[in-house]
């Protein structure tokens, strides 16, 4: 069950990567939305379980970096004492 769960997760990560790889700046084309920081959470969870998110998902990494540049996101991460790799 665990192995199948990981395969399902990787399949969904690939789907997210394909969507973000179409050149859009944000998850919802045209504007920043709640989806973007939500994807940051999934990106970090992927890192935590040993997925090389930076190498395996370059478009998602770019979107993540864009989210991390936002002042409000930085304030929240600092308040929660969260480290993002």
C-alpha positions, 0 to 999 in steps of 0.5 A: 500500500505504501509503494502504491501511495508513493506512485500515486503521489509521484503521478500527481506531482508530475501532473502539477509539473506539467501544468506549471511547465506551460509557462505560467507565472502562477498556478492559476494563470494570470494571478497569484491565488491561494493555490500557490502557497498551497502548492508550496506546502506540497513542495515542502512535504515532497522534500521531507519524504525524500523527493528531490523536488528541485531536480525532478520538478523544475517548473514547480521549483520556479513557482515555489521560488516566486511564492517565497519572494512574497513578503507576506509568505516570508512573514508567515514562514518567519513567524512559524519558524519554518525553514524552506530548502 
